[in-house]
Amino acid sequence: MSKLKILTYPDKFLLQPTAPLENIDGQVQQMIDAMAETMYAAPGIGLAATQVDQHIQLIVIDVSETKDQLRVFVNPQILWASEETALCEEGCLSVPSIYDEVRRPARVRVRALDADGKPFELDCEGLLAVCVQHEMDHLSGRVFVDYLSALKQDRIRTKMKKRRTREAA
């Protein structure tokens, strides 16, 4: 399976909300494999389907040091989020070379289907909690830049547009 093209901010398709998957068939399994390959090659720790212009509720994540613990979340929902928050520096494959701090709940409980369509719940904290929330934002048409000040958002948009123009030349 070949790597997929990752959309870059401020691409309008990153803003589109996603639809739940009705069933996990062979085509979805191929998408999971392609997304995982793309994420690992980037290299990244998470990738949402909307980042590769597929507007379905599908996320792949691997926050392990060894990059051998792929987690698949189909139709994820946050069931609970802690009142305690944490400030974490975030980056994004769709916003390359840009990093900034975002405050999010420190712990969350998520419900989803795995790659085989089996339901599960998972309590997340630390980097996994940040990554799950970050990728779920993509499913709602949000990027981490949306949490930053208007001035920072404008600067990042300008920087990304200039980068896209240079790469196209």
C-alpha positions in Angstrom: 0.0 0.0 0.0 1.4 3.4 -0.9 1.6 6.3 1.4 -1.2 8.8 1.3 -1.0 12.5 0.7 -1.4 14.5 3.9 -3.4 17.7 3.5 -1.7 20.8 4.9 -3.3 23.7 6.8 -5.2 25.8 5.9 -6.6 23.4 3.3 -10.4 23.8 3.4 -10.9 20.0 3.4 -9.3 19.8 6.9 -12.3 21.8 8.1 -14.9 19.3 7.0 -16.5 17.2 9.7 -16.5 13.4 9.2 -19.2 10.8 9.0 -19.4 7.7 11.2 -18.4 4.4 9.6 -21.3 2.0 9.2 -19.2 -1.2 8.8 -15.5 -2.1 8.7 -14.9 -3.9 5.5 -11.8 -4.7 3.4 -11.7 -1.2 2.0 -11.6 0.3 5.6 -8.9 -2.2 6.5 -6.8 -1.0 3.5 -7.4 2.6 4.6 -6.2 1.7 8.2 -3.0 0.0 6.7 -2.4 3.0 4.4 -2.9 5.5 7.2 -0.6 3.6 9.5 2.1 3.5 6.9 1.7 7.2 6.2 1.8 8.1 9.9 4.9 6.1 10.6 6.7 7.4 7.5 5.9 11.0 8.2 7.0 10.4 11.1 4.1 11.0 13.4 2.2 9.6 16.4 -1.3 10.0 15.1 -3.3 10.5 12.0 -7.0 11.2 11.3 -8.7 10.1 8.1 -9.7 13.7 7.4 -6.0 14.6 7.1 -5.7 12.3 4.1 -8.9 13.7 2.6 -11.1 10.8 3.8 -14.0 12.2 5.7 -14.8 9.2 7.9 -14.4 8.8 11.7 -11.1 6.8 11.7 -7.9 7.5 13.6 -4.6 5.6 13.9 -2.3 6.3 16.9 1.0 4.9 18.1 2.6 6.8 21.0 5.0 4.0 21.9 8.8 4.5 21.7 9.2 1.3 19.7 6.4 2.3 17.1 4.9 -1.2 17.3 1.7 -0.5 19.3 -0.7 0.8 16.7 -4.2 1.7 18.1 -7.2 2.1 15.8 -10.2 4.1 16.8 -13.3 3.9 14.6 -16.2 6.3 15.5 -14.5 7.5 18.7 -16.4 9.3 21.4 -15.1 10.9 24.5 -17.2 9.6 27.4 -15.5 11.5 30.1 -12.8 14.2 30.5 -11.1 15.3 33.7 -11.5 18.7 35.1 -7.8 18.8 35.6 -6.0 20.1 32.5 -2.5 19.9 31.2 -0.5 22.2 28.9 1.3 20.2 26.2 3.3 21.3 23.2 1.6 20.0 20.1 2.5 19.6 16.5 0.6 18.2 13.6 1.4 16.4 10.3 -1.0 18.8 8.6 0.8 21.9 10.1 4.5 20.8 9.5 7.2 22.5 11.5 4.8 24.4 13.7 4.5 23.7 17.4 2.7 25.4 20.2 1.2 24.8 23.6 -2.4 23.7 23.9 -4.3 23.2 27.2 -6.6 20.1 27.2 -8.1 17.8 29.8 -5.3 15.7 31.4 -7.3 12.4 31.2 -10.1 11.2 29.0 -12.1 8.0 28.6 -12.9 7.2 25.0 -15.2 4.6 23.4 -14.6 3.4 19.9 -14.5 0.3 17.6 -11.2 -1.4 17.0 -9.9 -2.4 13.5 -12.0 -5.6 13.7 -15.2 -3.7 14.6 -15.1 -4.7 18.3 -16.2 -2.0 20.7 -13.8 -0.9 23.5 -13.3 1.8 26.1 -9.9 3.1 27.0 -8.8 5.4 29.8 -6.1 7.7 28.4 -3.6 10.0 30.1 -0.4 11.8 29.3 0.7 11.8 25.6 -2.1 9.3 24.6 -4.8 11.6 26.1 -3.4 14.6 24.2 -3.1 12.6 20.9 -6.6 11.1 21.1 -8.1 14.6 21.7 -5.9 16.1 19.0 -6.9 13.5 16.4 -10.6 13.6 17.4 -10.5 17.4 16.8 -9.6 16.6 13.2 -12.8 14.5 12.9 -14.7 17.6 13.8 -12.9 19.8 11.4 -10.6 21.4 13.9 -6.8 21.7 14.0 -4.7 22.5 17.1 -4.0 26.0 15.6 -7.7 26.8 16.4 -6.8 26.9 20.1 -4.2 29.6 19.6 -4.7 33.4 19.5 -6.0 35.0 16.4 -2.6 36.6 15.8 -0.8 33.2 16.0 -3.4 31.7 13.7 -2.9 34.5 11.1 0.9 34.1 11.2 0.7 30.3 10.8 -1.8 30.6 7.9 0.6 33.1 6.2 3.6 30.9 6.8 1.9 27.7 5.5 0.6 29.5 2.4 4.1 30.8 1.6 5.5 27.3 2.1 2.9 25.8 -0.2 3.8 28.4 -2.9 7.5 27.6 -2.6 6.8 23.9 -2.8 4.6 24.4 -5.9 7.3 26.4 -7.7 
